[in-house]
Amino acid sequence: MAPRKLAAGNWKMNGDLAALAEIDALVAAHPTPGCDVLICPPAVLIHPMKARIGRAAIAVGGQDCHARTSGAHTGDIAAAQLRDAGATHVILGHSERRADHGETDAAVAAKAAAAHAAGLVAIICVGETEAQRDAGRTLTVIAAQLDGSIPEGATASNTVIAYEPVWAIGTGRTPTGDQIAEVHALMRERLTGKVADAAGVRLLYGGSVKPGNAAEIFAIPHVDGALVGGASLKAVDFGPIIAALSAA
C-alpha cells in the first residue's frame, strides 16, 4: 500500500505573529485535505501556530534540533523542547544547514536519532549541488548522504526523506521529470535493507515546487509529497499544491 502523501511547508527564517493569519486562510480553504499537511515555521512561532491551528488537520514542525537532550548549547533547541511546544516533525540536514553550519551526514544522523527518541518524525534532507550534478555524481552523492544520515532504528513511521537538489532551491529551476524519477527510484532502492518497512517511507521532492508544476511532479513514481519553501508562506500558493497532492 502506498504511503499517505505529505505536503510539508518550510517557512525558513520567515514569518511573524501576523503571518499566522495565513493559517486561518489555509484551514478555511482545506478543512479536510486529502493528504497530510505540515508547516515548519521558525521555532518562536511553533507554539502560537499550534494554538492557532487548534483541532484542524495541519501539523506543526521544527526546522532543526540538537543531538543532545539538554545542556550548555546556547541558541540550540532540543528535540524534546520542540515536542513540548507542539511540534510533531523536524526538518534535519537541509542543504542550507549543511552549507551554512557545516553539518555532516554523521551530525544529521545524530540529530535524527535524538528526534526519534523525543517522539518526533525526522524529515531528513539530501541533495546534490550543481557542480555535483554537472559532474555526473548525483546518484553517488545521494546514496552516500542516505547511508550516512539515516540512524539505526529509522522506520516508515518516524522518518521521511526529502530530495532537494541544491541548485533548484529558490531558483525557479526544476529538474526534469526523468531526473526526479531517477533519484527517487534510487532512494527507494537504497532504503531497502536499511529500513525494515522501506516501501512505506515517504519520499518528498523539494526545490521550486509551485502551483504551476505541482501536479506534474506528483505524478512521478515514488514522489510521495513535497517539501515546499517560499510557496508555503502564502495560503494562495500553498493551497493549490495541497490540492494537487490530494488529487495525485
C-alpha positions as semicolon CSV with decimal commas, in nm:
position;residue;x (nm);y (nm);z (nm)
1;M;0,000;0,000;0,000
2;A;0,139;0,340;-0,099
3;P;0,220;0,576;0,190
4;R;-0,015;0,867;0,255
5;K;0,100;1,181;0,076
6;L;0,259;1,469;0,269
7;A;0,265;1,840;0,183
8;A;0,528;1,998;0,409
9;G;0,595;2,372;0,419
10;N;0,931;2,507;0,532
11;W;0,897;2,873;0,628
12;K;1,274;2,900;0,688
13;M;1,362;3,232;0,859
14;N;1,038;3,399;0,752
15;G;0,714;3,493;0,922
16;D;0,593;3,660;1,238
17;L;0,280;3,651;1,452
18;A;0,087;3,848;1,191
19;A;0,175;3,584;0,931
20;L;-0,028;3,327;1,123
21;A;-0,334;3,472;0,951
22;E;-0,223;3,258;0,654
23;I;-0,307;2,954;0,867
24;D;-0,666;3,070;0,900
25;A;-0,694;3,103;0,523
26;L;-0,538;2,760;0,468
27;V;-0,772;2,590;0,713
28;A;-1,073;2,763;0,562
29;A;-0,979;2,651;0,211
30;H;-0,878;2,296;0,306
31;P;-1,070;2,187;0,619
32;T;-1,028;1,816;0,531
33;P;-0,730;1,785;0,293
34;G;-0,678;1,460;0,107
35;C;-0,315;1,444;0,221
36;D;-0,120;1,514;0,537
37;V;-0,026;1,881;0,576
38;L;0,268;2,008;0,780
39;I;0,413;2,355;0,832
40;C;0,756;2,412;0,985
41;P;0,785;2,777;1,095
42;P;1,071;2,942;1,287
43;A;1,092;2,795;1,637
44;V;0,944;3,104;1,804
45;L;0,622;3,051;1,607
46;I;0,570;2,680;1,677
47;H;0,360;2,722;1,990
48;P;0,143;3,012;1,868
49;M;0,095;2,838;1,532
50;K;-0,015;2,518;1,703
51;A;-0,259;2,718;1,916
52;R;-0,389;2,895;1,605
53;I;-0,445;2,567;1,421
54;G;-0,638;2,413;1,709
55;R;-0,801;2,088;1,601
56;A;-0,759;2,148;1,227
57;A;-0,583;1,886;1,016
58;I;-0,246;2,060;0,996
59;A;0,066;1,950;1,184
60;V;0,347;2,178;1,301
61;G;0,719;2,101;1,293
62;G;1,060;2,246;1,366
63;Q;1,347;2,323;1,129
64;D;1,635;2,179;1,330
65;C;1,721;2,027;1,668
66;H;2,033;1,949;1,868
67;A;2,163;1,595;1,908
68;R;2,179;1,636;2,287
69;T;1,876;1,640;2,513
70;S;1,989;1,946;2,712
71;G;2,296;2,134;2,827
72;A;2,525;2,427;2,756
73;H;2,436;2,477;2,391
74;T;2,339;2,843;2,364
75;G;2,096;2,914;2,085
76;D;2,016;2,548;2,015
77;I;1,687;2,365;2,068
78;A;1,641;2,010;2,193
79;A;1,403;1,775;2,016
80;A;1,200;1,733;2,335
81;Q;1,158;2,111;2,356
82;L;1,016;2,115;2,004
83;R;0,778;1,838;2,103
84;D;0,676;2,026;2,416
85;A;0,598;2,336;2,208
86;G;0,361;2,134;1,987
87;A;0,582;2,005;1,706
88;T;0,539;1,655;1,565
89;H;0,812;1,671;1,298
90;V;1,153;1,830;1,248
91;I;1,347;1,903;0,928
92;L;1,708;1,786;0,950
93;G;2,008;1,812;0,719
94;H;1,860;2,075;0,491
95;S;2,119;2,194;0,240
96;E;2,115;2,539;0,398
97;R;2,211;2,385;0,732
98;R;2,474;2,166;0,570
99;A;2,624;2,463;0,384
100;D;2,581;2,745;0,639
101;H;2,660;2,541;0,952
102;G;2,889;2,270;0,816
103;E;2,657;1,987;0,915
104;T;2,790;1,645;0,820
105;D;2,595;1,329;0,749
106;A;2,703;1,197;1,091
107;A;2,570;1,511;1,262
108;V;2,239;1,476;1,080
109;A;2,211;1,111;1,183
110;A;2,275;1,204;1,547
111;K;2,005;1,472;1,533
112;A;1,762;1,229;1,369
113;A;1,825;0,976;1,646
114;A;1,752;1,248;1,903
115;A;1,433;1,340;1,718
116;H;1,319;0,979;1,721
117;A;1,393;0,947;2,091
118;A;1,176;1,253;2,157
119;G;0,888;1,114;1,954
120;L;0,935;1,339;1,652
121;V;0,926;1,240;1,286
122;A;1,260;1,329;1,127
123;I;1,247;1,474;0,776
124;I;1,599;1,400;0,653
125;C;1,709;1,610;0,354
126;V;1,952;1,506;0,083
127;G;2,052;1,674;-0,241
128;E;2,336;1,745;-0,481
129;T;2,496;2,075;-0,580
130;E;2,503;2,200;-0,938
131;A;2,871;2,107;-0,965
132;Q;2,799;1,753;-0,849
133;R;2,509;1,723;-1,094
134;D;2,723;1,852;-1,383
135;A;2,999;1,606;-1,289
136;G;2,756;1,315;-1,312
137;R;2,785;1,239;-0,941
138;T;2,422;1,291;-0,837
139;L;2,337;0,930;-0,757
140;T;2,668;0,872;-0,578
141;V;2,618;1,181;-0,362
142;I;2,257;1,095;-0,275
143;A;2,346;0,736;-0,188
144;A;2,626;0,849;0,042
145;Q;2,405;1,107;0,215
146;L;2,135;0,847;0,274
147;D;2,383;0,594;0,411
148;G;2,538;0,848;0,645
149;S;2,234;1,048;0,756
150;I;1,979;0,780;0,848
151;P;2,024;0,647;1,203
152;E;1,963;0,299;1,337
153;G;1,600;0,247;1,427
154;A;1,461;0,452;1,140
155;T;1,118;0,336;1,026
156;A;0,843;0,450;0,793
157;S;0,657;0,594;1,090
158;N;0,942;0,807;1,228
159;T;1,136;0,905;0,914
160;V;1,066;1,095;0,593
161;I;1,327;1,155;0,323
162;A;1,326;1,478;0,120
163;Y;1,524;1,512;-0,201
164;E;1,612;1,875;-0,263
165;P;1,864;1,939;-0,540
166;V;2,061;2,234;-0,405
167;W;2,067;2,408;-0,742
168;A;1,686;2,410;-0,761
169;I;1,608;2,556;-0,418
170;G;1,461;2,903;-0,453
171;T;1,600;2,946;-0,804
172;G;1,289;2,872;-1,008
173;R;1,478;2,589;-1,177
174;T;1,337;2,238;-1,152
175;P;1,492;1,906;-1,258
176;T;1,320;1,719;-1,539
177;G;1,068;1,453;-1,450
178;D;1,318;1,186;-1,552
179;Q;1,585;1,334;-1,325
180;I;1,349;1,341;-1,026
181;A;1,228;0,987;-1,103
182;E;1,585;0,857;-1,122
183;V;1,678;0,995;-0,780
184;H;1,354;0,885;-0,611
185;A;1,392;0,533;-0,750
186;L;1,747;0,522;-0,616
187;M;1,629;0,640;-0,273
188;R;1,358;0,375;-0,255
189;E;1,607;0,106;-0,353
190;R;1,872;0,236;-0,112
191;L;1,628;0,229;0,180
192;T;1,557;-0,139;0,121
193;G;1,764;-0,330;0,371
194;K;1,837;-0,015;0,571
195;V;1,481;0,046;0,687
196;A;1,260;-0,254;0,762
197;D;0,946;-0,104;0,604
198;A;1,124;0,084;0,325
199;A;0,823;0,075;0,092
200;G;0,629;0,286;0,340
201;V;0,887;0,563;0,389
202;R;0,757;0,884;0,236
203;L;0,988;1,036;-0,024
204;L;0,933;1,408;-0,077
205;Y;1,059;1,628;-0,357
206;G;1,162;1,986;-0,283
207;G;1,309;2,260;-0,497
208;S;1,100;2,534;-0,660
209;V;0,772;2,345;-0,617
210;K;0,487;2,580;-0,703
211;P;0,121;2,561;-0,809
212;G;0,214;2,555;-1,178
213;N;0,434;2,244;-1,163
214;A;0,296;2,056;-0,861
215;A;0,064;1,817;-1,046
216;E;0,338;1,717;-1,290
217;I;0,585;1,650;-1,008
218;F;0,335;1,449;-0,803
219;A;0,267;1,218;-1,098
220;I;0,630;1,095;-1,089
221;P;0,677;0,746;-0,939
222;H;0,797;0,734;-0,576
223;V;0,718;1,102;-0,517
224;D;0,502;1,090;-0,204
225;G;0,475;1,463;-0,149
226;A;0,674;1,782;-0,136
227;L;0,889;1,992;0,093
228;V;0,791;2,344;-0,013
229;G;0,980;2,662;0,066
230;G;0,864;3,005;-0,049
231;A;0,533;2,882;-0,189
232;S;0,429;2,762;0,158
233;L;0,431;3,113;0,306
234;K;0,101;3,214;0,149
235;A;-0,221;3,013;0,155
236;V;-0,298;3,125;-0,200
237;D;0,020;2,944;-0,316
238;F;0,037;2,650;-0,076
239;G;-0,333;2,569;-0,110
240;P;-0,316;2,466;-0,479
241;I;-0,012;2,248;-0,403
242;I;-0,211;2,070;-0,130
243;A;-0,500;2,029;-0,374
244;A;-0,272;1,887;-0,643
245;L;-0,120;1,639;-0,398
246;S;-0,462;1,538;-0,267
247;A;-0,566;1,459;-0,625
248;A;-0,247;1,267;-0,712
